[in-house]
Amino acid sequence: MPRIDLFNFFRYTLAWVATIYATVITVQSLWGWYVWLMGRDKYIGMLRRYVIVQGLRLKFSTFWGDVLVCLLLSVTFCILWRAHHLMWDIGEALNGW
């Protein structure tokens, strides 16, 4: 009989489903915005230029705090991931798998 940990199976399956779902929703949203902003209407053209100008005027110095938070959360994720694999290895060593 194969040794399958149902929690790990559920966790990996949920991770795959959530990642695929988030990717599909994001691509659909970006495609919708792209199609809408590529319209030929006069007001859509003005809106397109406004979005481009605001994007160029964006000051990236105000986002360094958010970038730091994202980096710290990424480091925390990597540490927890490594701890999970260490616990998995300890469990295999103790059970003789």
N, C-alpha and C positions, 0 to 999 in steps of 0.2 A: 504494500500500500504506500503511495507517495506521501511524503511528509510535507503538507501544505499548511502554512500558517494563515488562517482565514483573515486575521486582522491585516497582515501585510498584503494579501490578495485584494482585500477591500480597499486598502489605502492606495495601492498602485492603480487599481481600476478607477477609483474616484479621481486620482490625479490626472490620469489620461483623459477621462471624460471631461473634467473641468477645463483642462488645457485646450482640448479641441473645441469645446463650446465657446470659450473666451476668444479663441483665435477666429472662429467663424463669425461671431457677433462683431468683433472689431473690424474685420475685413469688410463685412457687409455695411457697417456704419461708414467707414472711410470711403467705400465705393459710392454710397449714397450721397455723401458730401461732395465727392469729386464730380459726379454726374450733375448734381444740382448747381454747383458753382461754375460748371462749364456751359451753362445756359446762355442763349444769345440775347436775352432780354436786357434792356438798357439798365434797369435797376440791379439786376444780377451782376452785370459788369461793374457797376459802381461798388457793390458789396464785395466783389472779388478783389478789386483794387484796394478797398479799405482793409480787408483781411491781410493782404500782402503787406501794406504799409505798417499795420499794427504788428505784424510778425517781424518786420525789419527793425521797428523801434523798441522791440522787447529788450529789456535789460537783463542780461543773464546774471549779473552780480546779485540780484535780489533772490535768485534761486539757489544760491550756494548752501543755505541752511537746509533746504529740502534735499539737495544732493547729498549732503552729509548724513542726513537721516536715512536716506535710501542706502547709502554705503554701509552704515552701521547695522541696519536691518539685514543687509546681505551677508555681512560678516557673522551676525548672530545666526542666520539660517545655515551658513556653512558649518559653524561650530556644532549646532544641533544635529545636522546631518552626519557629521563625523562621529558624534557621540552615539547616534543611533547605530551606525555601522560597528562601532566598538562594542556596544551592548549585544548586537547580533552575533559578533564573533565570540564574545564571552559565553553566550548561550549555547552556541554550537560546540565550543570546547567543553563545556560542562556536561552537555547531553551526549557527547560523542558522535554527533552527526557528521 
